[in-house]
Amino acid sequence: MQPSSKAINRMACGLVTVASLLVAGAVSGQSDQQGRTDFRYLPSVKTHWVDRALLLDVARADGRLVAVGERGFIIHSDDDGRSWVQADVPVSVTLTAVNFPSPEMGWAVGHEGTILHSSDGGRSWSVQFTGLQVAEQEVGYAEAAIEKKQEQLETADESEVEDLEFEIEEAEYALDDAMLAVEAGGTANPLLDVWFADEKSGLAVGAYGLIFSTDDGGENWKIRSSDLDNLDKYHYYGIASADGHTLYVSGEAGMLFRSDDAGATWIRLESPYEGSLFGIIAMPNGSTGRVLSFGLRGNIFVSDDKGETWERRSTASQNTLMGGVISPGGRLVLVGRSGAVLSSDDAGETFSVVIREDRSSYSAVIANPDENLVLVGEGGIHRATPDGSAEVEEQ
């Protein structure tokens, strides 16, 4: 399976160097059974240039903005992105996504299967789920899958035997990989998005088919791999919902899924595209509203029937699109590689395209109440006018 460009970008750009780990080594971290320091769980280093680091996502916690990125960096702003404060974070792994369902309660996910939780609006964070727990659940999942397929094989028709034997073999490979990950102290695979309906119910998705859910605010996370039709273990990139009940997931190789019961069950949608879809947005007008997905090479698709059919939207840009948002005034904004900022005032029917002079690659965007934008990506924080064409003048 060929890795997608977003997976490569997030995995490569966010790798922490050996030198910076050695600098962080003065801080006490977790240790394994042999007494060796687990560098993944050394606290993120405080630095004055954190708002210029590689940042991968930004979310709103009521009036506060919270951004996450490389080296476990989390920063927050109470003045619409003019100034930023670095949060206390207990890990140094790259963080890829953040979500706040309420002003105080938030979650962030990242590399090594990490899930962090904040109960104070993003000022401080604690580890809620680790790569070791991911690997342990994957062991149990693979063992259960092997047992189930072997039982089916005993009563299978001759026409079904070959497929079942193949599925058992694949499950055995997955079990071997999960057991190796446990021995290594946890999975190296990243989680790439997180979404919460409220302070209790949430989902986290990521590379190689990782998907976990919680219904108790993250006290317990449960593997949900069997719920989605993804035998090839393609990556999941984005989660979206307009109402907390109808959910959508987009992913590698054009994967699109919908749940009509708040994530209890899922159906795979027929995809309009074979390339990676890095993001998905459900328009805020209920479960029958428009859904928009976007990704590789600037591809944009819209659906007005909950993803049953899709239509392509052409623009003047072929830059890969990585993130998007609906502004308080209803403007749809998408951002991506090489300075691309696309905006639409007609719910995605047409887009204007701006290529910013800095040509930075942006991973995510959020709009302030005045419609000005906060872009995050290469070079950290960028503040721009509503169409992205100019920098916001400081007052």
ZAFILUM-538065 format. One record per atom (N, C-alpha, C): z negated, y negated, x negated; residue in three letters. Coordinates in steps of 0.001 Angstrom, whole numbers, plus 500000, padded with zeros to 6 digits. Example, Ala and Ser with C-alpha at 12.3 -4.5 7.8 and 13.67 -1.06 7.14 Angstrom:
# residues 2
492200505690486810ALA/492200504500487700ALA/492200503300486800ALA/492920502250487150SER/492860501060486330SER/492130499970487100SER/
# end
This chain:
# residues 395
500000501189499150MET/500000500000500000MET/500000498765499117MET/500970497871499348GLN/501076496671498547GLN/500065495634499003GLN/499218495126498084PRO/498234494147498502PRO/498899492861498957PRO/498317492204499925SER/498876490972500444SER/498495489811499554SER/499217488700499744SER/498988487550498878SER/497609486954499078SER/497082486981500305LYS/495755486393500519LYS/494688487230499852LYS/494840488560499945ALA/493853489414499282ALA/493853489157497785ALA/495065489042497207ILE/495164488790495770ILE/494551487442495438ILE/494858486428496272ASN/494341485090496019ASN/492831485061496062ASN/492251485654497099ARG/490798485591497246ARG/490098486433496201ARG/490701487565495849MET/490042488423494870MET/490182487871493461MET/491353487298493156ALA/491601486835491800ALA/490964485481491538ALA/491199484536492455CYS/490708483179492235CYS/489197483122492205CYS/488541484017492955GLY/487099483923493086GLY/486313484739492096GLY/486961485428491165LEU/486212486266490243LEU/485314485424489351LEU/484071485835489234VAL/483126485121488379VAL/483297485609486948VAL/483418484676485999THR/483626485062484614THR/482362485628484002THR/482560486423482947VAL/481419487005482237VAL/480534485908481675VAL/481161484835481193ALA/480383483747480605ALA/479433483131481608ALA/479926482885482828SER/479051482261483818SER/477967483198484279SER/478234484503484268LEU/477187485459484605LEU/476083485447483555LEU/476492485303482289LEU/475494485255481228LEU/474634484003481362LEU/475264482889481764VAL/474491481675481987VAL/473478481893483096VAL/473929482595484152ALA/473033482847485284ALA/471977483885484961ALA/472143484610483871GLY/471253485716483561GLY/469810485327483345GLY/469592484030483129ALA/468210483604482953ALA/467425483681484246ALA/468152483768485369VAL/467493483841486669VAL/467276485297487032VAL/466143485602487573SER/465820486986487914SER/466668487485489055SER/467295488664488918GLY/468090489269489976GLY/467575490652490298GLY/468246491325491244GLN/467875492681491590GLN/468252493633490456GLN/467574494751490403SER/467850495748489373SER/468110497091490017SER/468914497929489318ASP/469177499264489829ASP/468080500212489364ASP/468264501511489638GLN/467223502484489327GLN/466993502627487826GLN/467995502239487025GLN/467830502307485573GLN/467291500996484992GLN/466957500051485876GLY/466404498794485409GLY/467430497777484976GLY/468729498058485221ARG/469769497112484835ARG/469903496026485894ARG/470133494790485432THR/470283493674486366THR/471579493803487144THR/471500493616488448ASP/472686493599489300ASP/473130492145489415ASP/474173491785488656PHE/474593490394488587PHE/475074489846489927PHE/475457490755490843ARG/475913490280492148ARG/474788489580492897ARG/473554489905492584TYR/472427489365493322TYR/471562488458492458TYR/472223487774491522LEU/471606486621490877LEU/471918485393491723LEU/470985484474491868PRO/471241483291492686PRO/472431482486492172PRO/473127481846493096SER/474237480985492726SER/473732479821491876SER/474457479511490806VAL/474044478467489876VAL/474267477091490495VAL/473289476210490330LYS/473437474838490809LYS/474285474036489817LYS/475222473233490347THR/476097472446489501THR/476497471164490209THR/476735470107489451HIS/477082468816490038HIS/478533468762490494HIS/479375469718490047TRP/480793469685490427TRP/481116470678491538TRP/480107471122492282VAL/480307472173493270VAL/481309471777494355VAL/481392470473494702ASP/482336470060495741ASP/483774470003495236ASP/483983470322493938ARG/485336470409493380ARG/485696471840492995ARG/484799472791493318ALA/485053474201493030ALA/486034474783494052ALA/486473475992493801LEU/487332476685494763LEU/486512477000496010LEU/486908476443497136LEU/486238476678498411LEU/487214477362499359LEU/486717478293500164LEU/487594479137500968LEU/487433478985502473LEU/486330478380502938ASP/486186478193504376ASP/485216477058504638ASP/485336476486505834VAL/484437475417506258VAL/484202475562507757VAL/482977475308508181ALA/482614475438509594ALA/481703474282509981ALA/481572474072511295ARG/480704473019511797ARG/479448473626512401ARG/478297473091512003ALA/477011473450512597ALA/476485472206513289ALA/476959471980514520ASP/476677470750515252ASP/477235469576514446ASP/476420468641514000GLY/476925467501513247GLY/477085467757511769GLY/476746468930511309ARG/476804469259509876ARG/478048470087509573ARG/478650469852508410LEU/479717470695507891LEU/479152471603506819LEU/479603472867506810VAL/479159473834505818VAL/480401474502505236VAL/480525474483503903ALA/481671475080503213ALA/481192476136502234ALA/482011477185502042VAL/481652478285501144VAL/482805478573500194VAL/482474479196499037GLY/483532479493498086GLY/483095480351496926GLY/483717480104495781GLU/483522480941494609GLU/482070480883494124GLU/481676481919493371ARG/480378481979492680ARG/479178481828493613ARG/479356482157494877GLY/478270482022495827GLY/477980480597496247GLY/478903479679495976PHE/478672478277496303PHE/478702478065497816PHE/477676477405498335ILE/477642476917499711ILE/477162475476499661ILE/477914474583500316ILE/477545473177500337ILE/477573472685501785ILE/476788471633502060HIS/476762471091503414HIS/476772469570503370HIS/477299468996504453SER/477451467550504550SER/477004467091505928SER/476244465995505963ASP/475806465407507222ASP/476506464086507512ASP/477549463754506732ASP/478279462499506948ASP/479787462747506988ASP/480188463819507677ASP/481608464148507890ASP/482373464376506591ASP/481678464873505574GLY/482347465266504342GLY/482401464214503263GLY/481736463082503453ARG/481737462054502403ARG/480883462478501213ARG/479742463091501500SER/478865463558500422SER/478384464964500764SER/478034465716499725TRP/477695467126499913TRP/476455467505499125TRP/475692468448499682VAL/474490468972499033VAL/474668470477498863VAL/474316470995497692GLN/474437472429497449GLN/473232473170498005GLN/473507474251498716ALA/472449475051499325ALA/471879476059498347ALA/470701476564498663ASP/470103477663497909ASP/470717478971498402ASP/471364479703497487VAL/472078480932497837VAL/471649482035496872VAL/471267483209497388PRO/470695484255496527PRO/471727485143495839PRO/473039484856495986VAL/474062485703495363VAL/475058484832494620VAL/475802485479493713SER/476829484782492943SER/478233485301493244SER/478381486115494272VAL/479695486631494618VAL/480486485566495374VAL/481808485662495310THR/482663484746496054THR/482461484938497550THR/482298483825498248LEU/482124483840499698LEU/483414483358500349LEU/483869484075501375THR/485203483861501916THR/485237483225503295THR/484155483311504076ALA/484181482795505436ALA/482770482458505899ALA/482692481514506851VAL/481395481079507375VAL/481562480741508846VAL/480506480986509640ASN/480554480736511072ASN/479168480360511572ASN/479104479341512436PHE/477858478919513069PHE/478039478930514581PHE/477423479874515291PRO/477495479860516749PRO/476535478858517381PRO/475588478354516585SER/474635477361517056SER/474290476439515883SER/473656475309516117PRO/473391474374515023PRO/472569474949513876PRO/471656475857514154GLU/470775476371513119GLU/471197477725512560GLU/471752478582513397MET/472025479969513014MET/473451480131512522MET/473589480615511262GLY/474909480788510682GLY/475011482025509825GLY/476249482472509620TRP/476524483638508793TRP/477683483344507849TRP/477609483907506644ALA/478688483817505669ALA/478955485207505121ALA/480221485504504811VAL/480593486805504258VAL/481403486599502992VAL/481496487686502201GLY/482249487553500966GLY/482483488860500257GLY/482733488736498963HIS/483031489893498133HIS/481842490852498066HIS/482141492066497628GLU/481129493113497490GLU/480483493460498830GLU/481198493230499942GLY/480662493569501254GLY/479449492756501657GLY/479320491550501131THR/478111490740501329THR/478122489986502655THR/476980490003503349ILE/476764489155504514ILE/475461488380504297ILE/475561487052504421LEU/474408486169504288LEU/474080485538505632LEU/472812485130505791HIS/472367484509507042HIS/471550483260506742HIS/471758482237507574SER/470960481013507497SER/470364480732508863SER/469121480336508894SER/468462479962510149SER/468044478497510147SER/468545477734509160ASP/468176476319509078ASP/469411475429508911ASP/470492475805509580GLY/471687474976509558GLY/472426474968508243GLY/472244476006507431GLY/472989476139506187GLY/472322475577504964GLY/471076475118505085ARG/470376474579503914ARG/469942475690502957ARG/469566476848503511SER/469167477978502671SER/469683479264503305SER/469810480317502466TRP/470453481543502897TRP/469709482765502371TRP/469812483867503113SER/469232485139502677SER/470275486239502830SER/470114487306502030VAL/471024488445502107VAL/470663489283503325VAL/471666489572504147GLN/471429490362505342GLN/472096491738505269GLN/473165491856504495PHE/473912493114504395PHE/474581493142503040PHE/474589494301502392THR/475100494409501023THR/476209495447500916THR/476883495420499781GLY/477931496388499523GLY/477423497816499472GLY/476175497992499069LEU/475607499335499065LEU/475457499855500493LEU/474999498995501384GLN/474885499412502782GLN/476258499694503394GLN/477260498902502999VAL/478631499178503446VAL/479052500571503011VAL/478859500883501723ALA/479279502178501187ALA/478527503324501837ALA/477244503158502057GLU/476449504213502693GLU/476951504486504116GLU/477284503430504849GLN/477810503649506200GLN/479196504287506156GLN/479987503948505134GLU/481310504561505015GLU/481197506050504698GLU/480171506447503942VAL/479936507873503692VAL/479676508592505011VAL/478759508064505808GLY/478447508672507090GLY/479642508710508018GLY/480432507640508012TYR/481616507579508863TYR/482634508645508464TYR/482871508781507152ALA/483841509776506670ALA/483366511197506955ALA/482083511456506763GLU/481548512794507050GLU/481715513139508526GLU/481427512170509398ALA/481573512414510835ALA/483035512645511203ALA/483944511897510562ALA/485369512058510848ALA/485864513433510434ALA/485417513916509275ILE/485817515248508806ILE/485324516320509766ILE/484054516216510169GLU/483486517199511088GLU/484244517213512418GLU/484563516036512936LYS/485267515947514217LYS/486662516549514119LYS/487397516235513054LYS/488757516754512904LYS/488758518261512680LYS/487772518765511966GLN/487695520209511753GLN/487429520942513068GLN/486597520364513932GLU/486360520947515252GLU/487644520931516084GLU/488404519852516004GLN/489663519763516743GLN/490679520769516216GLN/490628521015514914LEU/491571521943514294LEU/491371523368514805LEU/490144523721515118GLU/489843525087515565GLU/490518525428516891GLU/490755524423517720THR/491359524677519039THR/492719523999519187THR/493290523529518074ALA/494531522750518141ALA/495745523627518399ALA/496743523043519076ASP/498039523687519209ASP/498737523681517859ASP/499686524567517712GLU/500405524673516442GLU/501072523353516070GLU/501529522606517079SER/502201521334516828SER/501250520258516305SER/499953520466516484GLU/498974519462516082GLU/498342519751514730GLU/498521520960514225VAL/497810521404513024VAL/498138520549511814VAL/499410520287511607GLU/499810519555510406GLU/499201518150510376GLU/499242517468511508ASP/498682516118511565ASP/497172516141511336ASP/496483517099511934LEU/495044517185511753LEU/494673517506510314LEU/495408518396509687GLU/495136518724508285GLU/495337517499507398GLU/496360516712507713PHE/496581515482506953PHE/495419514508507161PHE/494970514363508399GLU/493868513449508688GLU/492575513898508020GLU/492338515210507957ILE/491158515722507260ILE/491239515404505776ILE/492420515584505215GLU/492600515289503789GLU/492351513808503499GLU/492871512945504372GLU/492645511508504195GLU/491160511171504305GLU/490467511805505255ALA/489035511559505415ALA/488254512051504205ALA/488685513132503604GLU/488020513646502396GLU/488207512685501229GLU/489405512111501116TYR/489625511098500080TYR/488708509893500316TYR/488605509467501590ALA/487755508333501918ALA/486291508635501602ALA/485866509869501851LEU/484492510257501547LEU/484243510193500046LEU/485195510696499259ASP/485052510636497794ASP/484913509187497328ASP/485760508309497863ASP/485713506907497467ASP/484370506276497846ASP/483895506575499050ALA/482627505989499507ALA/481460506486498663ALA/481468507762498305MET/480387508308497482MET/480395507689496089MET/481587507462495544LEU/481685506787494250LEU/481151505358494346LEU/481444504692495471ALA/480949503331495660ALA/479427503307495736ALA/478831504288496400VAL/477372504380496462VAL/476804504543495060VAL/477407505423494277GLU/476933505641492900GLU/477056504379492057GLU/478084503563492362ALA/478301502333491598ALA/477441501178492083ALA/476654501401493140GLY/475776500359493643GLY/476333499596494821GLY/477504500001495315GLY/478067499346496494GLY/479550499138496387GLY/480181498852497522THR/481620498626497545THR/481984497342496830THR/483166497328496252ALA/483696496099495656ALA/484597495357496628ALA/484852495928497801ASN/485791495344498749ASN/485166494136499459ASN/485951493078499654PRO/485409491879500292PRO/485488491921501806PRO/484546491257502443LEU/484673490880503845LEU/485373489524503879LEU/486276489330504837LEU/487165488171504820LEU/487015487228506002LEU/486319487655507042ASP/486057486731508140ASP/484823487187508907ASP/484175486232509568VAL/482994486518510372VAL/483046485633511608VAL/482622486182512736TRP/482643485438514001TRP/481474485899514853TRP/480769484931515470PHE/479661485225516368PHE/479909484575517717PHE/479671485344518775ALA/479763484804520130ALA/478550483941520449ALA/477409484331519899ASP/476147483635520114ASP/475225484003518951ASP/473939483774519094GLU/473033484040517973GLU/472731485521517783GLU/473246486380518637LYS/472976487812518541LYS/474204488643518222LYS/475315488387518888SER/476482489274518843SER/477551488736517905SER/477951489558516913GLY/478944489110515954GLY/479745490239515345GLY/480823489859514660LEU/481708490784513967LEU/481990490263512567LEU/482162491186511629ALA/482615490861510282ALA/483744491818509934ALA/484844491286509389VAL/486005492114509054VAL/486432491833507624VAL/487205492792507058GLY/487621492578505683GLY/488674493531505193GLY/488688493710503878ALA/489725494486503202ALA/489598495970503509ALA/490750496641503462TYR/490813498102503619TYR/490137498584504893TYR/490361497841505971GLY/489888498280507278GLY/488413498111507532GLY/487714497307506741LEU/486286497096506977LEU/486071496314508266LEU/485234496816509137ILE/484819496080510328ILE/483426496539510729ILE/482537495567510931PHE/481153495838511306PHE/480770494914512454PHE/479841495381513279SER/479360494564514387SER/477841494566514413SER/477288493550515063THR/475848493467515273THR/475597492928516668THR/474514493377517280ASP/474089492820518566ASP/472642492350518520ASP/472114492226517281ASP/470733491765517131ASP/470603490684516056ASP/471631489836515979GLY/471570488740515030GLY/471696489158513587GLY/472275490335513339GLY/472487490794511980GLY/471351491593511385GLY/470312491858512169GLU/469249492724511661GLU/469816494107511338GLU/470784494522512131ASN/471488495788511891ASN/472985495555512071ASN/473764496091511130TRP/475220496044511202TRP/475740497483511293TRP/476702497689512184LYS/477221499030512439LYS/478704499086512133LYS/479124500109511383ILE/480535500286511067ILE/481315500617512340ILE/482518499999512469ARG/483314500151513681ARG/484750500573513354ARG/484951501210512221SER/486308501497511743SER/487131502316512724SER/486503503217513448SER/487244504095514347SER/487694503388515624SER/487215502170515864ASP/487535501472517107ASP/488932500871517111ASP/489484500621515923LEU/490787499991515808LEU/491802500965515205LEU/493011500919515694ASP/494082501811515258ASP/494649501310513937ASP/494028501766512832ASN/494409501286511502ASN/494207502397510479ASN/494951503497510647LEU/494790504646509761LEU/495178504325508320LEU/496045503321508132ASP/496470502955506774ASP/495464502049506069ASP/494413501672506762LYS/493367500823506196LYS/493912499501505666LYS/494802498879506441TYR/495252497543506098TYR/494097496549506257TYR/494250495411505581HIS/493199494400505590HIS/493172493650506917HIS/491959493304507368TYR/491774492391508490TYR/491463491010507919TYR/492130489976508458TYR/491965488634507910TYR/491255487650508836TYR/491542487717510134GLY/491015486684511005GLY/490497487213512323GLY/489496486532512885ILE/488947486834514207ILE/488990485539515017ILE/489320485641516294ALA/489340484453517139ALA/488987484812518570ALA/488410483843519273SER/488137483987520692SER/487993482612521303SER/488502482455522514ALA/488346481191523219ALA/487134481188524136ALA/486702482380524538ASP/485651482455525552ASP/484516483411525213ASP/484573484061524042GLY/483527485005523667GLY/483675486366524301GLY/484662486543525141HIS/484879487828525817HIS/486193488474525395HIS/487273487690525395THR/488558488176524901THR/488666487821523428THR/488749488843522573LEU/488747488657521125LEU/490083489109520543LEU/490441488479519406TYR/491669488835518699TYR/491359489007517216TYR/492079489949516591VAL/491997490149515143VAL/493414490190514597VAL/493649489497513484SER/494946489551512807SER/494752490127511416SER/495853490669510845GLY/495687491303509549GLY/496965491518508777GLY/496839492364507787GLU/497939492719506898GLU/499016493478507672GLU/500251493400507162ALA/501377494133507741ALA/501581493799509215ALA/501279492559509591GLY/501505492106510950GLY/500556492670511982GLY/499439493250511571MET/498517493849512537MET/497928492787513458MET/497887493115514763LEU/497253492270515766LEU/496520493165516755LEU/495281492799517076PHE/494463493566518008PHE/493843492622519037PHE/493545493186520213ARG/492833492423521248ARG/491742493293521862ARG/490626492655522146SER/489553493294522901SER/489320492490524169SER/489275493157525301ASP/489028492500526581ASP/487583492642527049ASP/486734493195526186ASP/485335493425526574ASP/484379493063525442ASP/484638491889524835ALA/483745491333523805ALA/483595492241522593ALA/484640493009522275GLY/484627493828521071GLY/484168495253521256GLY/483874495662522494ALA/483448497044522728ALA/484598498018522492ALA/485798497652522943THR/486999498477522718THR/488145497560522311THR/489135498158521632TRP/490253497385521106TRP/491576498081521401TRP/492636497264521600ILE/493989497800521674ILE/494830497128520594ILE/495767497893520037ARG/496670497329519038ARG/497870496727519750ARG/498174495479519424LEU/499266494762520049LEU/500566494982519280LEU/501657494933519982GLU/502952495033519318GLU/503191493754518530GLU/503457493908517243SER/503538492748516366SER/504965492208516284SER/505095490876516180PRO/506418490283516012PRO/506859490184514560PRO/506015490682513634TYR/506253490406512215TYR/505627491505511372TYR/506296491862510267GLU/505773492924509399GLU/504976492384508226GLU/504983491077508052GLY/504212490483506962GLY/502797490160507388GLY/501994489737506431SER/500576489474506702SER/500395488238507572SER/499477488356508521LEU/499081487259509399LEU/497654486877509025LEU/497516485770508303PHE/496242485421507699PHE/495278484736508650PHE/495768484269509791GLY/494880483596510714GLY/495327483745512145GLY/494387483526513078ILE/494683483587514500ILE/493782482593515218ILE/494355481881516200ILE/493620480865516949ILE/493827481119518434ILE/492733481172519173ALA/492795481269520635ALA/492531479877521192ALA/493483479358521943MET/493349478008522472MET/492193477949523471MET/491459476849523502PRO/490202476780524266PRO/490395476519525755PRO/491162477370526424ASN/491304477223527867ASN/491219478573528563ASN/490277479401528071GLY/490004480658528754GLY/490799481830528228GLY/490524482993528779SER/491107484234528274SER/492598484336528540SER/493140483517529459THR/494575483564529731THR/495333482493528965THR/494645481800528050GLY/495270480715527307GLY/496169481203526191GLY/496766480249525507ARG/497700480538524422ARG/496973481058523185ARG/497601481994522516VAL/497117482532521246VAL/498182482254520194VAL/497744481839519019LEU/498670481510517941LEU/498241482234516682LEU/499206482903516015SER/498918483586514755SER/499884483089513689SER/499433483086512440PHE/500232482488511373PHE/499943483195510056PHE/500851483015509075GLY/500605483684507809GLY/501676483491506764GLY/502118484603506224LEU/503011484635505070LEU/504298483857505344LEU/504737483111504313ARG/506011482389504349ARG/506117481409505509ARG/504991480883505934GLY/504999479875506976GLY/505292480373508362GLY/505223481662508586ASN/505512482214509902ASN/504433481836510910ASN/504862481400512094ILE/503965481044513194ILE/504484481723514456ILE/503577482346515210PHE/503941483012516461PHE/502950482592517547PHE/503453482411518769VAL/502592482064519892VAL/502777483067521014VAL/501712483254521773SER/501738484153522927SER/501027483492524089SER/501613483601525287ASP/500986483077526493ASP/500558484183527450ASP/500570485428526950ASP/500142486560527788ASP/499173487469527037ASP/498239486824526317LYS/497168487543525604LYS/497707488496524548LYS/498817488099523917GLY/499338488875522800GLY/500269490008523171GLY/500629490123524438GLU/501549491190524833GLU/502955490915524304GLU/503364489648524311THR/504652489254523734THR/504436487996522902THR/505308487806521917TRP/505161486690520987TRP/506499485979520791TRP/506427484675520522GLU/507597483879520196GLU/507374483170518866GLU/508416483179518028ARG/508325482501516734ARG/508490480993516907ARG/507753480244516103ARG/507921478800516041ARG/508417478428514646ARG/509567477774514598SER/510166477393513318SER/509685476011512897SER/509473475832511596THR/509097474532511047THR/509933474273509796THR/509720473106509219ALA/510459472733508022ALA/509816473261506749ALA/508800474102506877SER/508084474613505708SER/508042476136505720SER/508187476717504546GLN/507998478160504382GLN/506773478460503531GLN/505902477486503360ASN/504669477716502607ASN/503721478595503416ASN/503154479576502755THR/502211480477503414THR/501057479689504012THR/500704480028505260LEU/499629479345505986LEU/498369480191505965LEU/497242479538505676MET/495998480262505428MET/494896479979506444MET/494891478788507041GLY/493802478438507950GLY/494243477436508991GLY/493447477306510040GLY/493805476366511091GLY/492615475996511942GLY/492793474929512747VAL/491723474447513607VAL/492329473662514764VAL/491588473569515858ILE/491924472673516955ILE/490965471501516882ILE/491492470294516800SER/490659469106516638SER/489963468760517950SER/488948467890517901PRO/488271467477519141PRO/489235466893520170PRO/490321466271519708GLY/491290465700520617GLY/492383466660521050GLY/492300467914520591GLY/493267468921521012GLY/494436469126520083GLY/494476468408518963ARG/495560468601518000ARG/495354469913517252ARG/496430470662517075LEU/496406471908516320LEU/496850471618514893LEU/496028471998513913VAL/496328471742512500VAL/496277473052511736VAL/497325473316510949LEU/497390474488510082LEU/497540474021508641LEU/496933474760507704VAL/497030474402506287VAL/497376475637505471VAL/497919475386504249GLY/498295476528503437GLY/498611476162502007GLY/499507476939501429ARG/499835476814500013ARG/500607475522499716ARG/500496475090498453SER/501313473997497898SER/501221472715498710SER/500035472401499220GLY/499810471137499897GLY/500281471059501328GLY/500580472187501960ALA/501136472165503311ALA/500073471860504364ALA/500359470862505210VAL/499546470546506385VAL/500495470394507566VAL/500350471252508554LEU/501187471230509748LEU/500334470822510933LEU/500863469951511790SER/500097469526512961SER/500977469536514198SER/500328469820515345SER/501032469908516617SER/500201469260517702SER/500842468387518486ASP/500182467753519617ASP/500590468370520943ASP/501346469475520897ASP/501789470132522126ASP/501471471627522113ASP/500271471956521603ALA/499738473329521627ALA/500624474325520890ALA/501298473854519850GLY/502067474777519024GLY/503523474929519410GLY/504021474075520295GLU/505447474120520619GLU/506274473582519458GLU/505835472462518913THR/506511471853517769THR/505464471414516748THR/505885471331515488PHE/504980470947514405PHE/505614469879513528PHE/504787468930513109SER/505186468037512027SER/504628468609510726SER/505355468421509635VAL/504988469023508351VAL/504765467928507319VAL/503617467996506654VAL/503304467116505537VAL/503035467977504312VAL/503662467644503193ILE/503349468285501913ILE/502602467258501074ILE/501318467471500887ARG/500485466494500212ARG/500816466398498724ARG/500631465199498183GLU/501036464928496816GLU/500317465803495800GLU/499066466183496074ASP/498331466976495085ASP/498831468414494997ASP/499595468855496004ARG/500155470212496039ARG/499078471295495891ARG/497853470963496248SER/496791471966496218SER/497013472990497328SER/496512474195497114SER/496551475215498161SER/495258475157498944SER/495387475070500273TYR/494237474940501148TYR/494000476244501894TYR/492721476620501988SER/492342477858502672SER/491875477624504093SER/491321476435504367ALA/490759476170505692ALA/490720474673505934ALA/490553474304507207VAL/490513472898507602VAL/489593472753508799VAL/488953471600508902ILE/488169471276510089ILE/488388469804510396ILE/488308469443511676ALA/488524468064512091ALA/487210467429512512ALA/487012466194512095ASN/485829465439512469ASN/486017464790513844ASN/484955464257514433PRO/485078463605515742PRO/486106462481515761PRO/486342461806514617ASP/487341460738514556ASP/488746461276514279ASP/488900462615514304GLU/490184463303514093GLU/490597463383512626GLU/489899462702511719ASN/490202462880510310ASN/489860464306509884ASN/490552464782508831LEU/490462466178508426LEU/489628466348507164LEU/488948467480507093VAL/488332467949505859VAL/489031469243505485VAL/489754469209504374LEU/490481470376503873LEU/489687470995502741LEU/489659472346502668VAL/489017473018501539VAL/489998473993500910VAL/489853474171499600GLY/490733475067498853GLY/490623474791497382GLY/491768474764496702GLU/491780474408495295GLU/491285472976495130GLU/490431472784494162GLY/489907471438493945GLY/488807471043494897GLY/488334471986495712GLY/487174471731496558GLY/487488470987497834GLY/486791469867498043ILE/486871469096499285ILE/487974468046499195ILE/488782467964500259HIS/489810466930500384HIS/489670466320501774HIS/489539464990501855ARG/489448464303503144ARG/490768463609503421ARG/491315463848504622ALA/492652463357504928ALA/492723462786506336ALA/493735461980506577THR/494006461434507904THR/494426462553508850THR/494462462312510162PRO/494693463395511125PRO/495953464226510901PRO/497015463638510353ASP/498218464422510097ASP/498289464938508667ASP/497236464638507873GLY/497180465111506496GLY/497960464317505499GLY/498615463229505927SER/499554462518505049SER/498888461609504030SER/497642461216504282ALA/496999460261503370ALA/495514460596503241ALA/494926460079502152GLU/493496460237501962GLU/492749459290502909GLU/491553459685503310VAL/490714458822504149VAL/490116457732503277VAL/490284456508503675GLU/489711455403502919GLU/488207455313503189GLU/487426455284502110GLU/485987455189502239GLU/485582453806502693GLU/484622453745503596GLN/484153452443504087GLN/482833452048503425GLN/
# end
